[in-house]
Amino acid sequence: MSNYNKIAKDLVRKCWEEHALNGFWKEANFEKHDHGTSFSLFERVELEKAYYYIAHEWIKQYLDSAGLYTKKRSLGYFEPLQKVLSCNPWDETNLKPGQKVWMKPLREISTKYRRGEIGDISMLESNGIVDLVNCVEEYGYQDTHGSCYSWEIVMVRDDDVWHTFEAKQKRSD
């Protein structure tokens, strides 16, 4: 991470921590104390990846093709990115057909995120199931029509902006 733009890196961390303190990302167990912070490292890293990806894509699209590795150092460049990242994570109420999604990896197949496009949300309310169309074939995943649970979604793309996602309805183990 030493090559990341420090302003973007600090912005990502700040926005993630604010969301965690506001009740999102409970599985990371993020807490502030007088002597610092405590959290579950693996969960934090996994959840923070979405923020880094969103920042990287936004910087590539609007600021510099180098993405997170940009040499731009003025805070003014990053104010619009802060607005994007500081928006509360989306939930099931924001999902609609046609949106692109990134889902948690299936560790038995790959450590990479799965990607797809929402085809139908008719079973979302009752079972938390999102039907996907055109799942992307990459990293060992099949190019098929499939489905996922809402709690497997990490990011949603609406129009040309990515949003972090945390399902209201959680998996019951």
Secondary structure by P-SEA (a helix, b strand, c coil): cccccaaaaaaaaaaaaaaaaaccccccccccccccccccaaaaaaaaaaaaaaaaaaaaacccccccccccccccccaaaaaaaacccccccccccccccccccccccccbbbbbbbccccccccccbbbbccccccccccccccccccccccbbbcccbbbbbbbcccccc
